Amino acid sequence: MLFRWFSLVSIVFLCFIPNGSLQVEVHVCDSTNSNNSVPRHCYTYFFNRFIYCNGPILAAVNYHALYNDSKEFVDMPMKQDPLVVSNAWYAKFGNTTAANLNKTDVQAFVNEYFSAAGTELIACTPDDWQEKPPKLATIADPALREWAYKLNGIWKTLCRKIDPAIEQHTSRYSLLYVPNNFIVPGGRFREFYYWDAYWIIKVCKASRVSVFIKLFQGLIACEMYNTTKSMIRNLATMVDQHGFVPNGGRVYYLQRSQPPLLSAMVYELYEATNDKDFIAELLPTLLKELNFWNEKRTVKVNLNGKEFEVYQYKTPSNVPRPESYRVDTVNSAKLANGMDKQQFYQDLASAAESGWDFSTRWFSDYKSLTTIETTKVLPVDLNGLLCWNMDIMEYLYEQVGDTTNSQIFRNRRAVFRDTVQNVFYNRTDGTWYDFNLRTQSHNPRFYTSTAVPLFTNCYNTLNTGKSQKVFDYMSVSKMGDFNYPGGIPSSMSQESTEQWDFPNGWSPNNHMIIEGLRKSANPEMQDQIRKKKVLRPFYERKNTCDEWSHRTKVSKFSLGTDDGVNEFFFQGFLIASKWVMGNFRVFYETGHMWEKYNVIGSYPQPGSGGEYDVQDGFGWTNGAILDLLLTYNDRLFVPDNFINATTASPVQTTTKVALTQLQNSWVVLFAILIYQLF
């Protein structure tokens, strides 16, 4: 009893200590994470922080590698209150270090006091789901239309709601309680995630500057407006409770966010529904989130005698990430003598806040994770997105009749747009780059993040030459980024094994580039013409990229030429056709949509690299593909014998079996092609 009261008093005392006042370490969940009342918040986040965020149980589970993925344990609900679990641990093991514990004993303890990961979540079917949404019926190609219906069906498998009973015992769970249903990305990502949600729910509409084609995507493409509102309200709940949207729906994400796209979600939904009441409801929350970035994630930089304030990813936590605890501690052991482990952990978590965990863009030597310096990098994509936030806030305030605040944000965006050009734009190369605070210079390597200001129109759109230079920089003659058959890789760092580098392509990056090209006010960018001979024999083409692009049909966008046999394509359409057809082929070979793809082979494959196995599902991939299928609904067509060369119908497999079948299919595919040629 005395020990129990001592534990209780100690933890309650710690609950009122300002973070860092008596300790150097900044943990990922503490009393600064929530705006709830002190008693409930203290109990929820401080009692279970010693289970899920730090403490001897977390250390022992990872030291003995009870699970292949550290995330498995920190997603497991407790069967009893955290104080009971903590006391039981100390009663059984005392202060014995993890290295001196028996693995079998640790596993037995976990089995006794924890339930399986994910059991606090309930599968659901969105109440506004339709088997065949009318918008998808506009896709001209029958095979692609049927595929779109299958992707629409995946929303049912990815829908989750939190067991209502959890609200009465939140301290037993690492899950952050939200009241409404939501769509998860898939795989190990079993809770809601922030920037994934934009592509899951997005209705991508032509910009107010350049109106050419109306686009629909994700849940809104499937006319699931109620589900979209529910997901936005869930994220708004996080802002109201914590002051920002966390990386994801777990307590161990409470020190970091992700790329700020909540205002963009509200904007896209408004463009689809014209619901001004919803805007009025959400505007105070959007302003609160923007204030988080203004107050917690800004830094001043001096260039050419002028001071500019820009944004950066910089979480305060400086300990191993609980969901990646083992790999973080293993990597920290590789640091050179004298290197600061806490700085290393902060840079890892800050890179995770960017969504790009990990990429050589954060490494000082562009090779090794141990040289990560995220907090010294000013990311061009983050600043481009916040520029867009200001533009959206101006527009939304205007829509509800608040001209005063609309003008304030119009002026702020004008000033910040100038900041982005001064800090990130490289006039020599004609594109935007990350800026490094240590070297006081740009990182002149290609990453798909360089195109984000183009996507968000964070430049003077009357300057058509600027968008043309960005295109030239990314073109075949310069970086070769447009020359891969499956889409655009995240970087050209071919020596890297990180998942956000070559040869992996990701839906958000490819989609933003395609949209940036499409929305550009430069006619050459929109209608980037490539004269190609129609239907050259397959064996005369250099690769299947030609097959996917040139066997597509162009209807009202075709332009005649004097020889009568040439087709003209938007550059964005060429990239879109590669990405769509690559995803389509892999789906029919594996039965899954994937979070990332290897884009460089003759035929794409699921991606690889990074801290965990490639995940299927997959929320943002499904959303981006649905958008592109509707954007180019009358131009994308499956080449002849395309499906016959793979499989007649999707194969339902596990991840490992699917990958094996994908490799084996190469032999069959090659034999079929040889047969057709001869």
Helices and strands as residue ranges (DSSP letters): H 2-15, G 31-33, H 38-41, I 42-47, H 49-52, H 56-63, H 70-74, H 82-93, G 98-100, H 103-113, E 121-123, G 134-138, H 142-158, E 159-162, G 164-168, G 170-172, E 182-183, H 194-201, H 218-221, H 225-242, G 251-253, H 262-273, H 276-296, E 298-303, E 306-311, G 322-324, H 325-332, H 341-354, G 360-362, G 369-371, G 374-376, E 377-378, H 380-399, H 403-424, E 425-426, E 431-432, E 435-436, E 441-442, G 448-451, H 452-455, H 464-474, G 481-483, E 504-506, H 507-519, H 523-526, E 532-533, G 538-540, H 544-550, E 566-567, H 571-590, E 596-598, E 605-606, H 619-631, H 655-677
